[in-house]
């Protein structure tokens, strides 16, 4: 009868083959290493796992490997993506890609740890983790700094333990390009998904709940993520009387709140008051307390907000209870607070690089909800081109840093009536957008991937 370690070793090898790895004849995708002798189990340092086929069968080695640290008793194990004790040789660029860290970060739970940089082989594992596995302290003395992402396996023979092992082996298989066909890629994706921390988010429901709770909300995201559409949907679900405006560089206090303008029809020099959309919408809410009123401000960060909002900035203080301050917003209309039936929903384009950083005071007064690109269903009039969306999503997820992720074109870019219209969208919208990003020094690590995508789809070169 095989021991727990022997059973798990067999399971790991079977998984690697299931995900497309070859380990026989003259072609190997990995070298399997094992040091699970009684001495290693007792004194610390026992391990088994997959390392690069370019390394030696024994002794110190370089680069990324998938290692399991077992225990001979019924105590927890550890599974890790780890760097060999000789450091990096061929995997430095691979480890530096943001997508590599994101891949393992997505499958690490509260019982694990993932470093903020996969190039960091100087920092030890945190005490919050090591305190949970005192039985492996001798092993961790040698390997703690080299572990990039790790997860505790409480019982490797349980269903949960097997899922963790399968997920980590699948992530390593994806890293090493083990899958050779569609079926193997599905197997990898399924195993990762089963332990992924990611969850499907209903943006409409989440954003609506946030608006109901916080009243003043900014929906932010890249173009095409449906910010304006969602703002209008929320307003409809509130059953609110809706006021809509779009800010631009020349928007002023007198446009938005209150001012005066020349009366060109009076025949003489005279002025009339001009009530802005904020004045009108707020007054509607105050005069009709039984109805909800929603003000939608599109592209809020395109205006000089200090000039536009002026003294009303104070009124947007969350949970304002001070009624001692009255503000004349214009025409001797005094306001002490924003009524509870009044909602402000704004949108902000995170990909517009020409805009200044939003004032911290605004950030404190509003709640922020980020819309990310996601797959959608085709409509009666437009088809959603899933393959093109997934190609862009993979490039951004693998190569974009945290800031660059906010530049990913949203799902609306991938809606078209037919294939010809989609090709035109790629040629005249997506290609110029990516060229602009690259010209600004953004997403440079992904330029070859983008170049291949555009040439494959429309036979256009990224750079002349």
C-alpha positions in Angstrom: 0.0 0.0 0.0 1.4 3.4 -1.0 2.0 6.0 1.5 0.4 9.5 1.4 3.5 11.0 -0.1 3.8 8.2 -2.8 0.1 8.6 -3.6 0.5 12.4 -4.0 3.6 12.1 -6.2 1.7 9.8 -8.5 -1.2 12.3 -8.5 1.1 15.2 -9.4 2.7 13.3 -12.3 -0.7 12.3 -13.6 -1.9 15.9 -13.4 1.1 17.2 -15.3 0.4 14.7 -18.1 -3.3 15.6 -18.0 -2.4 19.2 -18.6 -0.2 18.3 -21.6 3.3 17.8 -20.1 5.6 15.2 -21.6 8.2 13.4 -19.5 9.5 10.5 -21.4 11.8 9.4 -24.3 14.0 12.3 -25.5 11.6 15.1 -24.9 10.8 16.4 -21.5 8.7 19.4 -20.3 10.0 19.0 -16.8 12.3 17.1 -14.5 10.7 15.5 -11.5 12.7 15.8 -8.4 12.0 14.2 -5.0 13.8 14.1 -1.7 11.4 12.4 0.7 13.7 10.1 2.5 13.2 9.6 6.2 16.2 11.7 7.0 14.8 14.7 5.1 11.4 14.3 6.6 12.9 14.2 10.1 15.5 16.9 9.8 13.7 19.2 7.4 14.1 19.9 3.7 11.8 17.1 2.3 10.2 18.1 -1.1 9.1 16.9 -4.5 8.0 18.7 -7.6 8.6 19.9 -11.1 11.6 21.9 -12.3 12.8 23.1 -15.7 14.1 20.3 -18.0 17.2 22.4 -18.7 18.4 21.9 -15.1 20.4 19.0 -13.8 18.7 15.9 -12.3 20.1 16.7 -8.9 21.9 19.4 -6.9 21.2 23.2 -6.8 19.1 24.6 -9.7 17.8 27.8 -11.2 14.5 29.4 -12.1 10.8 28.7 -11.3 9.6 25.4 -10.1 6.5 23.9 -8.6 7.3 22.2 -5.3 5.4 20.5 -2.5 6.8 20.3 1.0 5.3 17.2 2.7 5.2 16.1 6.3 5.4 12.5 7.4 2.7 12.9 10.0 -0.9 14.1 9.7 0.1 17.7 9.7 -0.3 20.4 7.0 1.8 20.5 3.8 2.9 23.4 1.6 2.7 23.8 -2.2 4.6 26.6 -3.7 5.9 28.3 -6.9 9.5 28.7 -5.9 12.8 29.9 -7.3 15.8 27.5 -7.2 18.5 28.3 -4.8 20.8 29.4 -7.7 18.3 32.2 -8.5 17.3 33.2 -12.0 18.9 32.1 -15.2 16.2 31.9 -17.9 13.1 33.0 -16.1 13.9 36.5 -15.0 11.7 38.1 -17.7 9.0 35.6 -17.2 8.9 36.3 -13.4 8.8 40.0 -14.1 5.5 39.8 -16.1 2.6 41.1 -14.1 0.4 38.3 -15.4 2.5 35.6 -13.7 2.0 37.1 -10.3 -1.7 37.7 -11.1 -2.1 34.0 -12.1 -0.9 32.7 -8.7 -2.4 35.5 -6.7 -5.8 34.6 -8.0 -5.6 31.0 -6.6 -4.0 31.8 -3.2 -6.4 31.9 -0.3 -6.2 33.3 3.2 -4.3 30.2 4.0 -1.5 31.2 1.6 0.7 34.0 0.5 1.7 35.7 -2.7 4.6 38.2 -3.0 4.0 41.6 -4.5 7.0 41.0 -6.8 8.0 37.6 -8.2 11.6 39.0 -8.5 11.8 39.3 -4.8 13.9 36.4 -3.4 15.2 38.3 -0.4 12.0 38.6 1.7 10.9 35.7 3.9 7.4 34.4 4.3 5.3 36.4 6.8 4.8 35.1 10.3 1.1 35.1 9.8 1.6 32.1 7.5 4.6 30.4 9.1 2.9 30.3 12.5 0.2 28.1 10.9 2.8 25.4 9.9 5.3 25.1 12.8 5.8 21.5 11.7 7.7 22.7 8.6 9.9 25.3 10.3 13.1 23.4 9.6 12.2 23.2 5.9 11.3 26.9 5.8 14.7 27.9 7.1 16.2 27.0 3.8 13.3 27.8 1.4 11.3 30.7 2.9 12.9 33.5 0.9 12.7 31.6 -2.4 8.9 31.0 -2.2 6.9 33.4 -4.4 3.4 32.1 -4.0 2.4 29.4 -1.5 -0.7 27.6 -0.1 -1.2 25.4 2.9 -2.6 22.0 2.2 -4.3 20.8 5.3 -4.9 17.3 3.9 -3.5 16.3 0.5 -5.8 13.3 0.2 -9.0 15.3 0.8 -11.1 16.7 -2.0 -10.1 20.2 -1.0 -6.4 19.3 -0.9 -6.5 17.7 -4.3 -8.2 20.8 -5.8 -5.4 23.0 -4.4 -2.7 20.7 -5.9 -4.5 20.5 -9.2 -4.9 24.3 -9.4 -1.3 25.0 -8.7 -0.1 22.3 -11.1 -2.5 23.8 -13.7 -1.1 27.3 -13.1 2.4 26.0 -13.5 1.4 24.1 -16.7 0.0 27.4 -18.1 3.2 29.1 -17.1 5.3 26.5 -18.9 2.9 26.1 -21.9 2.3 22.4 -21.2 -1.1 22.2 -23.0 -0.8 21.2 -26.6 -4.4 21.1 -27.6 -7.8 22.7 -26.8 -8.9 19.9 -24.4 -5.7 20.2 -22.3 -6.2 24.0 -22.2 -9.7 23.5 -21.0 -8.5 21.1 -18.3 -6.0 23.8 -17.1 -8.5 26.5 -17.1 -11.1 24.4 -15.2 -8.6 23.5 -12.5 -7.5 27.1 -12.0 -11.1 28.3 -11.9 -12.1 25.8 -9.2 -9.8 27.4 -6.7 -9.8 30.9 -8.0 -10.7 33.7 -5.6 -12.4 35.6 -8.4 -16.1 35.9 -8.4 -18.7 37.0 -10.9 -19.9 40.5 -10.0 -23.2 41.9 -11.0 -22.3 45.5 -11.7 -25.8 46.7 -11.8 -26.7 45.3 -8.4 -23.4 46.3 -6.7 -23.4 49.8 -8.1 -27.1 50.3 -7.3 -26.6 49.2 -3.7 -23.6 51.6 -3.4 -25.7 54.5 -4.7 -28.5 53.8 -2.3 -26.0 53.7 0.6 -23.6 56.5 -0.3 -25.8 58.8 -2.5 -22.8 60.3 -4.3 -21.0 57.8 -6.5 -18.4 57.9 -9.3 -18.4 55.1 -11.9 -14.8 54.9 -13.2 -13.4 52.7 -16.0 -11.9 52.6 -19.5 -13.8 53.5 -22.6 -16.4 50.9 -23.6 -17.0 49.5 -20.1 -20.6 50.9 -20.0 -20.2 53.7 -17.4 -22.8 56.1 -18.8 -25.2 53.2 -19.7 -24.9 51.9 -16.1 -25.5 55.4 -14.7 -28.8 55.6 -16.6 -29.8 52.1 -15.6 -29.3 52.9 -11.9 -31.4 56.0 -12.3 -34.2 54.0 -13.9 -34.0 51.4 -11.1 -34.2 54.2 -8.5 -37.4 55.3 -10.4 -35.8 58.8 -10.2 -36.5 61.9 -12.1 -33.2 62.2 -14.0 -31.1 65.2 -14.9 -28.1 64.7 -17.2 -25.1 66.8 -18.0 -21.6 66.2 -19.4 -18.6 68.2 -18.2 -15.9 69.6 -20.4 -12.9 71.9 -20.1 -15.0 75.1 -20.3 -17.7 74.0 -17.8 -18.1 76.7 -15.1 -19.9 77.4 -11.9 -22.4 79.6 -13.8 -23.1 76.7 -16.2 -23.6 74.0 -13.6 -25.0 75.9 -10.6 -26.0 79.5 -11.0 -25.0 82.6 -12.9 -26.2 85.5 -15.1 -26.2 85.9 -18.8 -26.9 88.8 -21.2 -30.5 89.2 -22.4 -30.0 89.6 -26.1 -33.7 90.2 -26.9 -34.4 93.1 -24.5 -33.0 95.8 -26.8 -30.8 97.2 -24.0 -28.0 96.0 -21.8 -29.6 93.8 -19.2 -29.0 90.4 -17.6 -31.1 87.5 -16.6 -30.4 84.7 -14.1 -29.3 81.4 -15.4 -30.1 78.4 -13.2 -27.7 75.5 -13.8 -28.7 71.8 -13.8 -27.5 71.3 -10.2 -29.7 74.2 -9.0 -32.7 72.9 -10.9 -32.3 69.2 -9.9 -31.6 70.1 -6.2 -34.6 72.4 -6.1 -36.8 69.6 -7.6 -35.6 67.2 -4.9 -36.2 69.7 -2.1 -39.7 70.7 -3.4 -40.7 67.1 -4.0 -39.5 65.0 -1.0 -41.6 62.0 -1.9 -39.8 61.4 -5.2 -36.2 60.5 -6.0 -34.0 62.8 -8.1 -30.8 61.7 -9.8 -28.2 64.0 -11.3 -25.9 62.2 -13.8 -22.6 64.0 -14.5 -20.8 62.4 -17.4 -17.0 62.8 -17.7 -16.8 64.6 -14.3 -13.0 64.8 -14.4 -12.9 66.8 -17.7 -13.8 70.1 -15.9 -11.9 72.2 -13.3 -13.9 70.9 -10.4 -12.8 73.5 -7.9 -14.1 76.2 -10.2 -17.3 74.3 -11.1 -18.4 73.2 -7.6 -17.3 76.2 -5.6 -18.8 76.3 -2.1 -21.2 73.4 -2.7 -18.3 71.1 -2.3 -18.9 71.2 1.4 -22.5 69.8 0.9 -21.2 66.6 -0.5 -19.6 65.6 2.8 -20.6 62.0 3.6 -23.1 61.8 6.5 -23.2 65.6 6.9 -25.2 66.4 10.0 -24.2 70.1 10.4 -27.2 72.3 9.6 -25.6 75.4 11.0 -23.9 76.4 7.7 -26.1 77.8 5.0 -24.7 78.2 1.5 -26.2 80.6 -1.1 -25.9 78.6 -4.3 -27.3 81.5 -6.3 -30.3 83.9 -6.4 -30.5 83.8 -2.6 -31.4 80.1 -2.6 -29.9 79.0 0.7 -29.0 75.3 1.2 -27.9 73.6 4.4 -27.6 70.0 3.2 -28.3 67.7 0.3 -31.8 66.1 0.8 -32.0 62.3 1.3 -33.9 61.8 -2.0 -31.2 63.4 -4.1 -28.5 61.2 -5.8 -25.5 62.2 -7.8 -24.0 59.6 -10.2 -20.9 60.5 -12.1 -18.7 58.8 -14.7 -14.9 59.1 -15.2 -12.8 57.8 -18.0 -9.6 56.2 -16.5 -7.9 56.0 -19.9 -7.9 59.7 -20.6 -4.2 60.5 -19.9 -4.6 64.2 -20.5 -6.7 64.7 -17.4 -5.2 65.9 -14.1 -5.3 63.7 -11.0 -8.7 64.0 -9.2 -8.7 66.2 -6.1 -8.3 64.1 -2.9 -11.2 66.1 -1.4 -13.5 64.8 -4.2 -12.3 61.3 -3.6 -13.2 61.5 0.0 -16.7 62.8 -0.6 -17.7 60.4 -3.3 -17.8 56.6 -3.3 -15.9 55.0 -6.2 -17.0 52.0 -8.3 -14.7 50.6 -10.9 -16.1 49.0 -14.0 -13.8 46.4 -15.7 -14.1 44.9 -19.2 -16.1 41.7 -19.1 -17.8 39.3 -21.6 -21.4 40.0 -22.5 -24.0 38.4 -24.6 -24.7 39.2 -28.2 -27.8 41.4 -28.8 -30.5 41.3 -31.4 -28.6 43.9 -33.5 -25.0 43.2 -32.6 -22.7 40.2 -32.1 -20.2 40.1 -29.3 -16.9 39.0 -30.8 -15.7 36.9 -27.9 -12.4 35.7 -29.4 -11.2 39.2 -30.0 -12.2 40.3 -26.5 -10.4 37.4 -24.9 -7.3 38.0 -27.0 -7.1 41.6 -25.7 -8.0 40.5 -22.2 -5.2 38.0 -22.1 -2.6 40.5 -23.4 -3.6 43.1 -20.8 -3.9 40.6 -18.0 -0.5 39.1 -18.8 1.6 42.2 -19.6 -0.1 45.3 -18.1 1.0 46.7 -14.8 -1.7 47.7 -12.2 -2.0 51.2 -13.7 -2.1 50.0 -17.3 -4.9 47.6 -16.6 -7.2 50.7 -16.4 -6.5 51.3 -20.1 -8.0 48.0 -21.4 -10.8 48.7 -23.9 -14.2 47.7 -22.7 -16.6 45.2 -24.1 -18.4 47.8 -26.2 -15.4 47.8 -28.6 -16.2 44.2 -29.4 -19.8 44.6 -30.4 -20.5 44.7 -34.2 -23.1 43.8 -36.7 -20.9 41.4 -38.6 -17.3 40.3 -39.1 -16.6 43.1 -41.6 -17.7 45.7 -39.1 -15.6 44.1 -36.4 -12.5 44.3 -38.7 -13.1 48.0 -39.3 -13.4 48.5 -35.6 -10.1 46.8 -35.1 -8.5 48.8 -37.9 -9.9 52.2 -37.1 -10.5 52.2 -33.4 -8.4 49.5 -31.6 -5.2 49.8 -33.6 -5.0 53.6 -33.3 -5.7 53.3 -29.6 -2.9 50.8 -29.0 -0.5 52.8 -31.1 -1.2 55.9 -28.9 -0.6 53.9 -25.7 2.7 52.6 -27.0 3.7 56.1 -28.2 3.2 57.3 -24.6 5.5 54.6 -23.3 2.6 52.4 -22.0 2.2 48.6 -22.4 5.7 48.3 -24.0 6.1 44.8 -22.8 3.1 43.8 -24.8 4.0 45.4 -28.1 5.0 42.1 -29.8 1.8 40.5 -28.7 -0.3 43.4 -30.1 1.7 43.4 -33.3 0.9 39.7 -33.9 -2.8 40.2 -33.0 -3.3 43.1 -35.5 -1.4 41.4 -38.3 -3.3 38.1 -37.8 -6.7 39.9 -37.7 -6.3 42.7 -40.3 -2.8 42.2 -41.9 -1.8 45.6 -40.5 1.6 46.2 -39.0 1.7 48.0 -35.6 4.6 50.2 -36.6 5.6 51.3 -40.1 
